Amino acid sequence: MAKAVFVQKGENIDYKAPNDIEYMEVVPFATRVGVALENIAAGETGTVSLTGVYELPAASNLAISVGDELYWNAESDSVNKTKTGGIPAGIAVSEKSAAGTSVHVLIG
């Protein structure tokens, strides 16, 4: 039978940055987003969080309710509710009116 070897909890990962990343910058992956927990220079390895609640920029003219699935739009650098072309970001854990500019998101 195959055996696994525990490496880490996976809440935070070591990430080799392809370009400079600033502290608390959203790091989009293919199937989720993370948040940089430190400045990471291009080509260097730093810590990225894959879990937790973060206040993220949100699309304007869009009301968001608690529990809404949210997706990261790399072009606008914000979350919205559009699955097509978006990267799963998590679920909203706060309300956002259409006039609001950010929302609390449980990533992961």
ChimeraX commands (.cxc) that place a marker at each C-alpha (Angstrom):
marker #1 position 0.00,0.00,0.00 radius 0.5
marker #1 position 1.28,3.49,-0.88 radius 0.5
marker #1 position 2.24,5.73,2.03 radius 0.5
marker #1 position 2.17,9.49,2.32 radius 0.5
marker #1 position 4.72,11.69,4.05 radius 0.5
marker #1 position 3.37,14.77,5.88 radius 0.5
marker #1 position 4.97,17.94,4.55 radius 0.5
marker #1 position 2.93,20.85,5.96 radius 0.5
marker #1 position -0.63,21.88,6.83 radius 0.5
marker #1 position -1.00,23.67,3.51 radius 0.5
marker #1 position -2.49,26.87,4.89 radius 0.5
marker #1 position 0.62,28.66,3.64 radius 0.5
marker #1 position 2.90,27.49,0.87 radius 0.5
marker #1 position 6.35,28.34,-0.41 radius 0.5
marker #1 position 5.94,29.99,-3.80 radius 0.5
marker #1 position 8.60,30.88,-6.34 radius 0.5
marker #1 position 7.50,34.17,-7.86 radius 0.5
marker #1 position 7.72,34.60,-11.64 radius 0.5
marker #1 position 7.64,38.40,-11.13 radius 0.5
marker #1 position 7.84,40.79,-8.17 radius 0.5
marker #1 position 4.94,40.33,-5.76 radius 0.5
marker #1 position 4.07,42.77,-2.98 radius 0.5
marker #1 position 2.93,41.94,0.54 radius 0.5
marker #1 position -0.84,41.15,0.59 radius 0.5
marker #1 position -1.02,41.04,-3.23 radius 0.5
marker #1 position -3.47,38.51,-4.67 radius 0.5
marker #1 position -1.62,35.62,-6.32 radius 0.5
marker #1 position -3.81,33.93,-8.94 radius 0.5
marker #1 position -3.27,30.22,-9.58 radius 0.5
marker #1 position -5.13,28.08,-12.13 radius 0.5
marker #1 position -7.87,26.92,-9.75 radius 0.5
marker #1 position -7.71,29.30,-6.76 radius 0.5
marker #1 position -6.10,32.45,-5.43 radius 0.5
marker #1 position -3.63,33.00,-2.65 radius 0.5
marker #1 position -2.37,36.09,-0.84 radius 0.5
marker #1 position 1.31,36.94,-0.50 radius 0.5
marker #1 position 2.34,37.19,3.15 radius 0.5
marker #1 position 5.56,39.04,2.31 radius 0.5
marker #1 position 7.25,40.87,-0.55 radius 0.5
marker #1 position 8.62,38.27,-2.98 radius 0.5
marker #1 position 11.19,39.26,-5.58 radius 0.5
marker #1 position 11.03,37.72,-9.05 radius 0.5
marker #1 position 12.72,34.32,-9.01 radius 0.5
marker #1 position 12.72,34.14,-5.21 radius 0.5
marker #1 position 10.58,31.99,-2.92 radius 0.5
marker #1 position 8.18,33.46,-0.39 radius 0.5
marker #1 position 5.09,32.60,1.62 radius 0.5
marker #1 position 1.60,32.65,0.11 radius 0.5
marker #1 position -1.55,31.99,2.15 radius 0.5
marker #1 position -4.17,29.67,0.65 radius 0.5
marker #1 position -6.75,30.04,3.45 radius 0.5
marker #1 position -8.31,32.75,5.55 radius 0.5
marker #1 position -10.61,35.73,5.16 radius 0.5
marker #1 position -9.25,38.72,3.26 radius 0.5
marker #1 position -10.77,42.00,2.15 radius 0.5
marker #1 position -10.45,42.00,-1.63 radius 0.5
marker #1 position -11.31,44.61,-4.25 radius 0.5
marker #1 position -14.66,43.88,-5.87 radius 0.5
marker #1 position -16.29,44.79,-9.17 radius 0.5
marker #1 position -18.25,48.04,-9.14 radius 0.5
marker #1 position -22.01,48.12,-9.73 radius 0.5
marker #1 position -22.31,44.61,-8.28 radius 0.5
marker #1 position -24.16,43.66,-5.12 radius 0.5
marker #1 position -22.69,40.66,-3.29 radius 0.5
marker #1 position -24.39,38.59,-0.60 radius 0.5
marker #1 position -22.85,36.40,2.09 radius 0.5
marker #1 position -22.27,32.95,0.59 radius 0.5
marker #1 position -21.93,34.10,-3.04 radius 0.5
marker #1 position -19.22,32.26,-4.95 radius 0.5
marker #1 position -16.63,34.76,-6.14 radius 0.5
marker #1 position -14.10,34.65,-8.95 radius 0.5
marker #1 position -10.89,36.62,-9.50 radius 0.5
marker #1 position -10.73,38.64,-12.70 radius 0.5
marker #1 position -7.05,39.16,-13.52 radius 0.5
marker #1 position -7.83,41.96,-15.99 radius 0.5
marker #1 position -9.67,44.13,-13.48 radius 0.5
marker #1 position -7.78,42.88,-10.39 radius 0.5
marker #1 position -11.04,42.35,-8.55 radius 0.5
marker #1 position -13.56,39.68,-7.60 radius 0.5
marker #1 position -16.94,39.26,-9.23 radius 0.5
marker #1 position -19.60,36.56,-9.62 radius 0.5
marker #1 position -18.67,35.64,-13.21 radius 0.5
marker #1 position -17.47,32.04,-13.39 radius 0.5
marker #1 position -16.54,32.13,-17.09 radius 0.5
marker #1 position -12.92,33.17,-17.42 radius 0.5
marker #1 position -12.57,33.76,-13.68 radius 0.5
marker #1 position -10.35,32.01,-11.17 radius 0.5
marker #1 position -12.25,30.65,-8.14 radius 0.5
marker #1 position -11.49,33.03,-5.26 radius 0.5
marker #1 position -13.79,31.70,-2.52 radius 0.5
marker #1 position -17.05,32.77,-0.93 radius 0.5
marker #1 position -18.24,36.14,0.33 radius 0.5
marker #1 position -18.45,36.40,4.11 radius 0.5
marker #1 position -19.71,39.99,4.11 radius 0.5
marker #1 position -22.32,41.92,2.15 radius 0.5
marker #1 position -21.34,44.44,-0.54 radius 0.5
marker #1 position -23.74,46.97,-2.01 radius 0.5
marker #1 position -23.49,47.85,-5.69 radius 0.5
marker #1 position -21.68,51.04,-4.65 radius 0.5
marker #1 position -19.14,49.19,-2.49 radius 0.5
marker #1 position -15.53,48.68,-3.56 radius 0.5
marker #1 position -14.48,45.63,-1.53 radius 0.5
marker #1 position -15.78,42.48,0.11 radius 0.5
marker #1 position -14.51,40.01,2.71 radius 0.5
marker #1 position -13.71,36.68,1.03 radius 0.5
marker #1 position -12.94,33.30,2.57 radius 0.5
marker #1 position -10.29,32.06,0.15 radius 0.5
marker #1 position -9.48,28.42,-0.30 radius 0.5
marker link #1:1,2 radius 0.2
marker link #1:2,3 radius 0.2
marker link #1:3,4 radius 0.2
marker link #1:4,5 radius 0.2
marker link #1:5,6 radius 0.2
marker link #1:6,7 radius 0.2
marker link #1:7,8 radius 0.2
marker link #1:8,9 radius 0.2
marker link #1:9,10 radius 0.2
marker link #1:10,11 radius 0.2
marker link #1:11,12 radius 0.2
marker link #1:12,13 radius 0.2
marker link #1:13,14 radius 0.2
marker link #1:14,15 radius 0.2
marker link #1:15,16 radius 0.2
marker link #1:16,17 radius 0.2
marker link #1:17,18 radius 0.2
marker link #1:18,19 radius 0.2
marker link #1:19,20 radius 0.2
marker link #1:20,21 radius 0.2
marker link #1:21,22 radius 0.2
marker link #1:22,23 radius 0.2
marker link #1:23,24 radius 0.2
marker link #1:24,25 radius 0.2
marker link #1:25,26 radius 0.2
marker link #1:26,27 radius 0.2
marker link #1:27,28 radius 0.2
marker link #1:28,29 radius 0.2
marker link #1:29,30 radius 0.2
marker link #1:30,31 radius 0.2
marker link #1:31,32 radius 0.2
marker link #1:32,33 radius 0.2
marker link #1:33,34 radius 0.2
marker link #1:34,35 radius 0.2
marker link #1:35,36 radius 0.2
marker link #1:36,37 radius 0.2
marker link #1:37,38 radius 0.2
marker link #1:38,39 radius 0.2
marker link #1:39,40 radius 0.2
marker link #1:40,41 radius 0.2
marker link #1:41,42 radius 0.2
marker link #1:42,43 radius 0.2
marker link #1:43,44 radius 0.2
marker link #1:44,45 radius 0.2
marker link #1:45,46 radius 0.2
marker link #1:46,47 radius 0.2
marker link #1:47,48 radius 0.2
marker link #1:48,49 radius 0.2
marker link #1:49,50 radius 0.2
marker link #1:50,51 radius 0.2
marker link #1:51,52 radius 0.2
marker link #1:52,53 radius 0.2
marker link #1:53,54 radius 0.2
marker link #1:54,55 radius 0.2
marker link #1:55,56 radius 0.2
marker link #1:56,57 radius 0.2
marker link #1:57,58 radius 0.2
marker link #1:58,59 radius 0.2
marker link #1:59,60 radius 0.2
marker link #1:60,61 radius 0.2
marker link #1:61,62 radius 0.2
marker link #1:62,63 radius 0.2
marker link #1:63,64 radius 0.2
marker link #1:64,65 radius 0.2
marker link #1:65,66 radius 0.2
marker link #1:66,67 radius 0.2
marker link #1:67,68 radius 0.2
marker link #1:68,69 radius 0.2
marker link #1:69,70 radius 0.2
marker link #1:70,71 radius 0.2
marker link #1:71,72 radius 0.2
marker link #1:72,73 radius 0.2
marker link #1:73,74 radius 0.2
marker link #1:74,75 radius 0.2
marker link #1:75,76 radius 0.2
marker link #1:76,77 radius 0.2
marker link #1:77,78 radius 0.2
marker link #1:78,79 radius 0.2
marker link #1:79,80 radius 0.2
marker link #1:80,81 radius 0.2
marker link #1:81,82 radius 0.2
marker link #1:82,83 radius 0.2
marker link #1:83,84 radius 0.2
marker link #1:84,85 radius 0.2
marker link #1:85,86 radius 0.2
marker link #1:86,87 radius 0.2
marker link #1:87,88 radius 0.2
marker link #1:88,89 radius 0.2
marker link #1:89,90 radius 0.2
marker link #1:90,91 radius 0.2
marker link #1:91,92 radius 0.2
marker link #1:92,93 radius 0.2
marker link #1:93,94 radius 0.2
marker link #1:94,95 radius 0.2
marker link #1:95,96 radius 0.2
marker link #1:96,97 radius 0.2
marker link #1:97,98 radius 0.2
marker link #1:98,99 radius 0.2
marker link #1:99,100 radius 0.2
marker link #1:100,101 radius 0.2
marker link #1:101,102 radius 0.2
marker link #1:102,103 radius 0.2
marker link #1:103,104 radius 0.2
marker link #1:104,105 radius 0.2
marker link #1:105,106 radius 0.2
marker link #1:106,107 radius 0.2
marker link #1:107,108 radius 0.2
view
